[in-house]
Amino acid sequence: MSIGLLNLPTEILQKVFNQVPNELKSTCRTFIVMYNNYYFNLFIKRFGIKTIKEIENNEKLIKSLKRYIKSFDYWRGTIRKIICNHYRLEDINGIESEFIRDSWKLIYGIFMNRRIFLEYEDYQFNYNYNNNNQNLNIDKSIKLTTGLYNLSCGIIIKNFNSMSSTKITIINETNNNEIIHEFQPATNFSELVPHNKFVLMDMGDFEIRKRIFEIDEGEDGEEIYDPMVNIRVIVTENGEMLKSAFIICYLDINAYQLKDIIIDKANGKMECKFDKYWIAWWIDNQIPNPDNVVDKLLKNVYKNVDKGEGGEDEDDEDEDIDVGFSEKFYSCVNEEGEKLRREWKFRNQIDRRKFEENNNNNNNNNDDDDDDDDDKVLLNEPIKWKMSTILEI
């Protein structure tokens, strides 16, 4: 007599599921619900109960999260509604609401990765009359948990003065303002990529090491461990005509998955197991504008994350955004209906060949022989100019 997997005791079933959640997540309704709960528990493990309470107490964040998550119903609505119906959720305030409790994978991705959008007031300019130069300074503070991250920058180059003296610094404020990453692009970077195109520039990897957890006291006097680390991202630039030289669309901080990391047993240092051969890529057949570069709904989510529950009360910027915004924004075609086409800049021809060989090897098992080379590459490289992480259903 055979026993089905779902007939196992709950404790054993949970242990089995935790071993292979990605393989089981779409096999039945029970595992769809368990997969959502899996990410809720993972969220607590990575970010702590304190972060959960901060979300619960931030009404504007809850509101913006709901709008962002709801905008993906054209794609994952069936899966989300299975979870929603299982718990009989309603659209209420708090984390027990529809569009919150049924979407912990998306919320986990939002907090695990950070996309830093810039406003005009974030640019601080100082003019030096002695040498006719301007100084640009951008200083943003965020919170991250421990792990290995990749830093990249979405940028539009306007002229050959761009990025010639730019420096990006990441500081761990929690660990005595330790500098954990510095990056300076090549002085001729603006000559290596096209102008007036959306360019994503790789700025290297950095690691946030483990630290001693700080203990806060909760409302009932209980001890709450906070695993979050305060990080400052600083961009400085010196040169002439800075305001017209380049436009930073956003700074992207993406966490590597554990399966993609190698840990040195001697010192605990982490690094990505895969080589990255390109230094930048750009969208070749689309004019960059706010409607196809910046996800306004995600931008508002991060604004409310950064402001916290005590932030100033402002009008919501996404109230009038069309309900089909995300379906249009995340499209892989441009305004003329052409598939978006990307071009890469490599360090040298050897890296180009390695990149092409690696992608050819990874796509040998692809059953669709009609796909062109760029389609195959898209299967291996996230659409990072749009998504801050790969969104799984």
Contacts in CASP RR format, 6 or more apart in sequence:
PFRMAT RR
TARGET T0000
AUTHOR 0000-0000-0000
METHOD contacts of the structure
MODEL  1
MSIGLLNLPTEILQKVFNQVPNELKSTCRTFIVMYNNYYFNLFIKRFGIK
TIKEIENNEKLIKSLKRYIKSFDYWRGTIRKIICNHYRLEDINGIESEFI
RDSWKLIYGIFMNRRIFLEYEDYQFNYNYNNNNQNLNIDKSIKLTTGLYN
LSCGIIIKNFNSMSSTKITIINETNNNEIIHEFQPATNFSELVPHNKFVL
MDMGDFEIRKRIFEIDEGEDGEEIYDPMVNIRVIVTENGEMLKSAFIICY
LDINAYQLKDIIIDKANGKMECKFDKYWIAWWIDNQIPNPDNVVDKLLKN
VYKNVDKGEGGEDEDDEDEDIDVGFSEKFYSCVNEEGEKLRREWKFRNQI
DRRKFEENNNNNNNNNDDDDDDDDDKVLLNEPIKWKMSTILEI
5 13 0 8 1.000
5 16 0 8 1.000
6 13 0 8 1.000
6 28 0 8 1.000
6 30 0 8 1.000
8 16 0 8 1.000
14 34 0 8 1.000
17 24 0 8 1.000
17 31 0 8 1.000
17 34 0 8 1.000
17 38 0 8 1.000
18 38 0 8 1.000
21 34 0 8 1.000
21 35 0 8 1.000
21 38 0 8 1.000
22 392 0 8 1.000
24 31 0 8 1.000
24 34 0 8 1.000
24 35 0 8 1.000
25 31 0 8 1.000
25 32 0 8 1.000
25 34 0 8 1.000
25 35 0 8 1.000
25 392 0 8 1.000
26 32 0 8 1.000
26 79 0 8 1.000
26 393 0 8 1.000
29 82 0 8 1.000
29 86 0 8 1.000
32 79 0 8 1.000
32 82 0 8 1.000
32 83 0 8 1.000
33 82 0 8 1.000
33 83 0 8 1.000
33 86 0 8 1.000
35 105 0 8 1.000
36 83 0 8 1.000
36 101 0 8 1.000
36 102 0 8 1.000
36 103 0 8 1.000
36 104 0 8 1.000
36 105 0 8 1.000
37 104 0 8 1.000
39 104 0 8 1.000
39 105 0 8 1.000
39 107 0 8 1.000
39 108 0 8 1.000
40 101 0 8 1.000
40 104 0 8 1.000
42 108 0 8 1.000
43 51 0 8 1.000
43 52 0 8 1.000
43 104 0 8 1.000
43 107 0 8 1.000
43 108 0 8 1.000
43 111 0 8 1.000
44 52 0 8 1.000
46 108 0 8 1.000
46 111 0 8 1.000
46 112 0 8 1.000
46 145 0 8 1.000
46 227 0 8 1.000
47 111 0 8 1.000
47 145 0 8 1.000
47 227 0 8 1.000
47 228 0 8 1.000
48 224 0 8 1.000
48 225 0 8 1.000
48 226 0 8 1.000
48 227 0 8 1.000
48 228 0 8 1.000
49 224 0 8 1.000
49 225 0 8 1.000
50 216 0 8 1.000
50 224 0 8 1.000
50 225 0 8 1.000
50 226 0 8 1.000
50 228 0 8 1.000
51 111 0 8 1.000
51 228 0 8 1.000
52 95 0 8 1.000
53 224 0 8 1.000
54 308 0 8 1.000
54 309 0 8 1.000
55 61 0 8 1.000
55 62 0 8 1.000
55 65 0 8 1.000
55 95 0 8 1.000
55 107 0 8 1.000
56 62 0 8 1.000
56 94 0 8 1.000
56 95 0 8 1.000
57 309 0 8 1.000
58 304 0 8 1.000
58 308 0 8 1.000
58 309 0 8 1.000
59 93 0 8 1.000
59 309 0 8 1.000
60 304 0 8 1.000
60 307 0 8 1.000
60 313 0 8 1.000
60 316 0 8 1.000
61 301 0 8 1.000
61 304 0 8 1.000
61 305 0 8 1.000
61 308 0 8 1.000
61 309 0 8 1.000
62 93 0 8 1.000
62 94 0 8 1.000
62 95 0 8 1.000
62 97 0 8 1.000
62 100 0 8 1.000
63 304 0 8 1.000
63 316 0 8 1.000
64 297 0 8 1.000
64 300 0 8 1.000
64 301 0 8 1.000
64 303 0 8 1.000
64 304 0 8 1.000
64 316 0 8 1.000
64 318 0 8 1.000
65 99 0 8 1.000
65 100 0 8 1.000
65 107 0 8 1.000
65 110 0 8 1.000
65 301 0 8 1.000
66 91 0 8 1.000
66 97 0 8 1.000
66 98 0 8 1.000
66 99 0 8 1.000
66 100 0 8 1.000
67 297 0 8 1.000
67 300 0 8 1.000
67 318 0 8 1.000
67 321 0 8 1.000
68 106 0 8 1.000
68 110 0 8 1.000
68 297 0 8 1.000
68 298 0 8 1.000
68 300 0 8 1.000
68 301 0 8 1.000
69 80 0 8 1.000
69 99 0 8 1.000
69 100 0 8 1.000
69 103 0 8 1.000
69 106 0 8 1.000
69 107 0 8 1.000
70 99 0 8 1.000
70 323 0 8 1.000
71 297 0 8 1.000
71 323 0 8 1.000
71 324 0 8 1.000
71 325 0 8 1.000
71 326 0 8 1.000
71 327 0 8 1.000
72 106 0 8 1.000
72 326 0 8 1.000
72 391 0 8 1.000
73 80 0 8 1.000
74 324 0 8 1.000
74 326 0 8 1.000
74 327 0 8 1.000
75 326 0 8 1.000
75 327 0 8 1.000
75 393 0 8 1.000
76 391 0 8 1.000
76 393 0 8 1.000
79 393 0 8 1.000
80 99 0 8 1.000
80 102 0 8 1.000
80 103 0 8 1.000
81 102 0 8 1.000
83 89 0 8 1.000
83 101 0 8 1.000
83 102 0 8 1.000
83 103 0 8 1.000
84 98 0 8 1.000
84 101 0 8 1.000
84 102 0 8 1.000
87 101 0 8 1.000
87 102 0 8 1.000
89 96 0 8 1.000
89 97 0 8 1.000
89 98 0 8 1.000
89 101 0 8 1.000
89 102 0 8 1.000
90 97 0 8 1.000
90 98 0 8 1.000
91 97 0 8 1.000
91 98 0 8 1.000
91 99 0 8 1.000
92 98 0 8 1.000
94 100 0 8 1.000
95 101 0 8 1.000
100 107 0 8 1.000
105 391 0 8 1.000
105 392 0 8 1.000
105 393 0 8 1.000
106 391 0 8 1.000
109 388 0 8 1.000
109 389 0 8 1.000
109 391 0 8 1.000
110 298 0 8 1.000
110 301 0 8 1.000
110 302 0 8 1.000
110 305 0 8 1.000
110 388 0 8 1.000
111 305 0 8 1.000
112 145 0 8 1.000
112 255 0 8 1.000
112 389 0 8 1.000
113 252 0 8 1.000
113 253 0 8 1.000
113 254 0 8 1.000
113 255 0 8 1.000
113 388 0 8 1.000
113 389 0 8 1.000
114 142 0 8 1.000
114 144 0 8 1.000
114 252 0 8 1.000
114 253 0 8 1.000
114 302 0 8 1.000
114 388 0 8 1.000
115 250 0 8 1.000
115 251 0 8 1.000
115 252 0 8 1.000
115 253 0 8 1.000
115 298 0 8 1.000
115 299 0 8 1.000
115 302 0 8 1.000
115 388 0 8 1.000
116 140 0 8 1.000
116 142 0 8 1.000
116 233 0 8 1.000
116 250 0 8 1.000
116 251 0 8 1.000
116 252 0 8 1.000
116 253 0 8 1.000
116 302 0 8 1.000
117 249 0 8 1.000
117 250 0 8 1.000
117 294 0 8 1.000
117 299 0 8 1.000
117 302 0 8 1.000
117 303 0 8 1.000
118 138 0 8 1.000
118 140 0 8 1.000
118 248 0 8 1.000
118 249 0 8 1.000
118 250 0 8 1.000
118 251 0 8 1.000
122 138 0 8 1.000
122 140 0 8 1.000
123 136 0 8 1.000
123 138 0 8 1.000
124 136 0 8 1.000
124 137 0 8 1.000
124 138 0 8 1.000
124 139 0 8 1.000
125 134 0 8 1.000
125 135 0 8 1.000
125 136 0 8 1.000
125 242 0 8 1.000
125 243 0 8 1.000
126 134 0 8 1.000
126 135 0 8 1.000
126 137 0 8 1.000
127 133 0 8 1.000
127 134 0 8 1.000
127 135 0 8 1.000
128 134 0 8 1.000
128 135 0 8 1.000
132 240 0 8 1.000
133 238 0 8 1.000
133 239 0 8 1.000
133 240 0 8 1.000
134 238 0 8 1.000
134 239 0 8 1.000
134 240 0 8 1.000
134 241 0 8 1.000
134 242 0 8 1.000
134 243 0 8 1.000
135 236 0 8 1.000
135 237 0 8 1.000
135 238 0 8 1.000
135 239 0 8 1.000
136 235 0 8 1.000
136 236 0 8 1.000
136 237 0 8 1.000
136 238 0 8 1.000
136 242 0 8 1.000
137 234 0 8 1.000
137 235 0 8 1.000
137 236 0 8 1.000
138 233 0 8 1.000
138 234 0 8 1.000
138 235 0 8 1.000
138 236 0 8 1.000
138 248 0 8 1.000
139 232 0 8 1.000
139 233 0 8 1.000
139 234 0 8 1.000
140 232 0 8 1.000
140 233 0 8 1.000
140 234 0 8 1.000
140 251 0 8 1.000
141 173 0 8 1.000
141 230 0 8 1.000
141 231 0 8 1.000
141 232 0 8 1.000
141 233 0 8 1.000
141 306 0 8 1.000
142 231 0 8 1.000
142 233 0 8 1.000
142 253 0 8 1.000
142 306 0 8 1.000
143 228 0 8 1.000
143 229 0 8 1.000
143 230 0 8 1.000
143 231 0 8 1.000
144 208 0 8 1.000
144 228 0 8 1.000
144 229 0 8 1.000
144 231 0 8 1.000
144 253 0 8 1.000
145 208 0 8 1.000
145 227 0 8 1.000
145 228 0 8 1.000
145 229 0 8 1.000
146 208 0 8 1.000
146 209 0 8 1.000
146 210 0 8 1.000
146 211 0 8 1.000
146 227 0 8 1.000
146 229 0 8 1.000
147 207 0 8 1.000
147 208 0 8 1.000
147 255 0 8 1.000
147 256 0 8 1.000
147 270 0 8 1.000
148 205 0 8 1.000
148 206 0 8 1.000
148 207 0 8 1.000
148 255 0 8 1.000
148 256 0 8 1.000
148 261 0 8 1.000
148 270 0 8 1.000
148 271 0 8 1.000
148 272 0 8 1.000
149 205 0 8 1.000
149 206 0 8 1.000
149 207 0 8 1.000
149 208 0 8 1.000
149 253 0 8 1.000
149 254 0 8 1.000
149 255 0 8 1.000
149 256 0 8 1.000
150 202 0 8 1.000
150 204 0 8 1.000
150 205 0 8 1.000
150 252 0 8 1.000
150 253 0 8 1.000
150 254 0 8 1.000
150 256 0 8 1.000
150 272 0 8 1.000
151 168 0 8 1.000
151 170 0 8 1.000
151 181 0 8 1.000
151 183 0 8 1.000
151 203 0 8 1.000
151 204 0 8 1.000
151 205 0 8 1.000
151 206 0 8 1.000
151 251 0 8 1.000
151 252 0 8 1.000
151 253 0 8 1.000
152 200 0 8 1.000
152 201 0 8 1.000
152 202 0 8 1.000
152 203 0 8 1.000
152 204 0 8 1.000
152 251 0 8 1.000
152 252 0 8 1.000
152 254 0 8 1.000
152 384 0 8 1.000
153 168 0 8 1.000
153 200 0 8 1.000
153 201 0 8 1.000
153 203 0 8 1.000
153 248 0 8 1.000
153 250 0 8 1.000
153 251 0 8 1.000
153 252 0 8 1.000
154 198 0 8 1.000
154 199 0 8 1.000
154 200 0 8 1.000
154 201 0 8 1.000
154 248 0 8 1.000
154 249 0 8 1.000
154 250 0 8 1.000
154 251 0 8 1.000
154 252 0 8 1.000
154 385 0 8 1.000
155 162 0 8 1.000
155 163 0 8 1.000
155 198 0 8 1.000
155 199 0 8 1.000
155 200 0 8 1.000
155 201 0 8 1.000
155 246 0 8 1.000
155 247 0 8 1.000
155 248 0 8 1.000
155 249 0 8 1.000
156 196 0 8 1.000
156 197 0 8 1.000
156 198 0 8 1.000
156 199 0 8 1.000
156 246 0 8 1.000
156 247 0 8 1.000
156 249 0 8 1.000
156 288 0 8 1.000
157 163 0 8 1.000
157 190 0 8 1.000
157 193 0 8 1.000
157 194 0 8 1.000
157 195 0 8 1.000
157 196 0 8 1.000
157 197 0 8 1.000
157 199 0 8 1.000
157 245 0 8 1.000
157 246 0 8 1.000
158 195 0 8 1.000
158 196 0 8 1.000
158 244 0 8 1.000
158 245 0 8 1.000
158 246 0 8 1.000
158 247 0 8 1.000
159 190 0 8 1.000
159 195 0 8 1.000
159 241 0 8 1.000
159 244 0 8 1.000
159 245 0 8 1.000
160 190 0 8 1.000
160 191 0 8 1.000
161 190 0 8 1.000
161 239 0 8 1.000
161 240 0 8 1.000
161 241 0 8 1.000
161 242 0 8 1.000
161 245 0 8 1.000
162 189 0 8 1.000
162 190 0 8 1.000
162 245 0 8 1.000
162 246 0 8 1.000
163 185 0 8 1.000
163 189 0 8 1.000
163 190 0 8 1.000
163 237 0 8 1.000
163 245 0 8 1.000
163 246 0 8 1.000
164 187 0 8 1.000
164 188 0 8 1.000
164 189 0 8 1.000
164 190 0 8 1.000
164 239 0 8 1.000
165 187 0 8 1.000
165 237 0 8 1.000
165 238 0 8 1.000
165 239 0 8 1.000
166 184 0 8 1.000
166 185 0 8 1.000
166 235 0 8 1.000
166 236 0 8 1.000
166 237 0 8 1.000
167 182 0 8 1.000
167 183 0 8 1.000
167 184 0 8 1.000
167 235 0 8 1.000
167 236 0 8 1.000
167 237 0 8 1.000
168 181 0 8 1.000
168 182 0 8 1.000
168 183 0 8 1.000
168 184 0 8 1.000
168 203 0 8 1.000
168 233 0 8 1.000
168 234 0 8 1.000
168 235 0 8 1.000
168 251 0 8 1.000
169 179 0 8 1.000
169 181 0 8 1.000
169 182 0 8 1.000
169 233 0 8 1.000
169 234 0 8 1.000
169 236 0 8 1.000
170 179 0 8 1.000
170 180 0 8 1.000
170 181 0 8 1.000
170 182 0 8 1.000
170 206 0 8 1.000
170 231 0 8 1.000
170 232 0 8 1.000
170 233 0 8 1.000
170 234 0 8 1.000
171 177 0 8 1.000
171 178 0 8 1.000
171 179 0 8 1.000
171 180 0 8 1.000
171 231 0 8 1.000
171 232 0 8 1.000
171 234 0 8 1.000
172 178 0 8 1.000
172 179 0 8 1.000
172 180 0 8 1.000
172 208 0 8 1.000
172 229 0 8 1.000
172 230 0 8 1.000
172 231 0 8 1.000
173 229 0 8 1.000
173 230 0 8 1.000
173 231 0 8 1.000
173 232 0 8 1.000
174 211 0 8 1.000
174 229 0 8 1.000
174 230 0 8 1.000
175 209 0 8 1.000
175 211 0 8 1.000
175 229 0 8 1.000
180 206 0 8 1.000
180 207 0 8 1.000
180 208 0 8 1.000
181 204 0 8 1.000
181 205 0 8 1.000
181 206 0 8 1.000
183 203 0 8 1.000
183 204 0 8 1.000
185 201 0 8 1.000
185 203 0 8 1.000
186 192 0 8 1.000
189 201 0 8 1.000
189 280 0 8 1.000
190 245 0 8 1.000
190 246 0 8 1.000
192 279 0 8 1.000
192 280 0 8 1.000
192 345 0 8 1.000
193 199 0 8 1.000
193 201 0 8 1.000
193 280 0 8 1.000
193 282 0 8 1.000
193 345 0 8 1.000
194 282 0 8 1.000
194 284 0 8 1.000
196 287 0 8 1.000
196 288 0 8 1.000
197 282 0 8 1.000
197 283 0 8 1.000
197 284 0 8 1.000
197 288 0 8 1.000
198 249 0 8 1.000
198 282 0 8 1.000
198 283 0 8 1.000
198 286 0 8 1.000
198 288 0 8 1.000
198 293 0 8 1.000
198 385 0 8 1.000
199 280 0 8 1.000
199 281 0 8 1.000
199 282 0 8 1.000
200 252 0 8 1.000
200 280 0 8 1.000
200 281 0 8 1.000
200 282 0 8 1.000
200 384 0 8 1.000
200 385 0 8 1.000
201 279 0 8 1.000
201 280 0 8 1.000
202 276 0 8 1.000
202 278 0 8 1.000
202 279 0 8 1.000
202 280 0 8 1.000
205 256 0 8 1.000
205 271 0 8 1.000
205 272 0 8 1.000
207 269 0 8 1.000
207 270 0 8 1.000
208 229 0 8 1.000
208 231 0 8 1.000
211 229 0 8 1.000
213 225 0 8 1.000
213 226 0 8 1.000
213 227 0 8 1.000
214 225 0 8 1.000
214 226 0 8 1.000
215 223 0 8 1.000
215 224 0 8 1.000
215 225 0 8 1.000
215 226 0 8 1.000
216 223 0 8 1.000
216 224 0 8 1.000
216 226 0 8 1.000
217 223 0 8 1.000
217 224 0 8 1.000
218 224 0 8 1.000
233 251 0 8 1.000
233 253 0 8 1.000
235 248 0 8 1.000
235 251 0 8 1.000
239 245 0 8 1.000
249 288 0 8 1.000
249 293 0 8 1.000
249 294 0 8 1.000
250 294 0 8 1.000
252 384 0 8 1.000
252 388 0 8 1.000
254 384 0 8 1.000
254 388 0 8 1.000
254 389 0 8 1.000
255 389 0 8 1.000
256 270 0 8 1.000
256 272 0 8 1.000
260 272 0 8 1.000
260 273 0 8 1.000
260 274 0 8 1.000
261 270 0 8 1.000
261 271 0 8 1.000
261 272 0 8 1.000
261 273 0 8 1.000
262 270 0 8 1.000
262 271 0 8 1.000
262 272 0 8 1.000
262 273 0 8 1.000
263 269 0 8 1.000
263 270 0 8 1.000
264 270 0 8 1.000
264 271 0 8 1.000
275 354 0 8 1.000
275 358 0 8 1.000
277 346 0 8 1.000
277 347 0 8 1.000
277 351 0 8 1.000
277 352 0 8 1.000
277 354 0 8 1.000
277 355 0 8 1.000
277 358 0 8 1.000
278 344 0 8 1.000
278 345 0 8 1.000
278 346 0 8 1.000
278 351 0 8 1.000
278 355 0 8 1.000
279 345 0 8 1.000
279 346 0 8 1.000
279 347 0 8 1.000
280 344 0 8 1.000
280 345 0 8 1.000
281 342 0 8 1.000
281 343 0 8 1.000
281 344 0 8 1.000
281 345 0 8 1.000
282 342 0 8 1.000
282 343 0 8 1.000
282 345 0 8 1.000
283 340 0 8 1.000
283 341 0 8 1.000
283 342 0 8 1.000
283 385 0 8 1.000
284 341 0 8 1.000
284 342 0 8 1.000
284 343 0 8 1.000
285 334 0 8 1.000
285 338 0 8 1.000
285 340 0 8 1.000
285 341 0 8 1.000
286 292 0 8 1.000
286 334 0 8 1.000
286 335 0 8 1.000
286 340 0 8 1.000
290 296 0 8 1.000
291 329 0 8 1.000
292 329 0 8 1.000
292 334 0 8 1.000
293 385 0 8 1.000
295 326 0 8 1.000
295 329 0 8 1.000
295 386 0 8 1.000
296 317 0 8 1.000
296 318 0 8 1.000
296 321 0 8 1.000
296 325 0 8 1.000
297 318 0 8 1.000
297 321 0 8 1.000
297 325 0 8 1.000
297 326 0 8 1.000
298 388 0 8 1.000
299 317 0 8 1.000
300 316 0 8 1.000
300 317 0 8 1.000
300 318 0 8 1.000
303 317 0 8 1.000
322 328 0 8 1.000
329 386 0 8 1.000
330 383 0 8 1.000
330 386 0 8 1.000
330 387 0 8 1.000
332 339 0 8 1.000
332 340 0 8 1.000
332 378 0 8 1.000
332 383 0 8 1.000
333 339 0 8 1.000
333 340 0 8 1.000
334 340 0 8 1.000
339 374 0 8 1.000
339 375 0 8 1.000
341 374 0 8 1.000
342 374 0 8 1.000
342 377 0 8 1.000
344 352 0 8 1.000
344 355 0 8 1.000
346 352 0 8 1.000
346 355 0 8 1.000
359 373 0 8 1.000
359 376 0 8 1.000
359 377 0 8 1.000
359 380 0 8 1.000
360 376 0 8 1.000
362 379 0 8 1.000
362 380 0 8 1.000
363 371 0 8 1.000
363 376 0 8 1.000
363 379 0 8 1.000
363 380 0 8 1.000
366 376 0 8 1.000
366 379 0 8 1.000
382 389 0 8 1.000
382 390 0 8 1.000
END
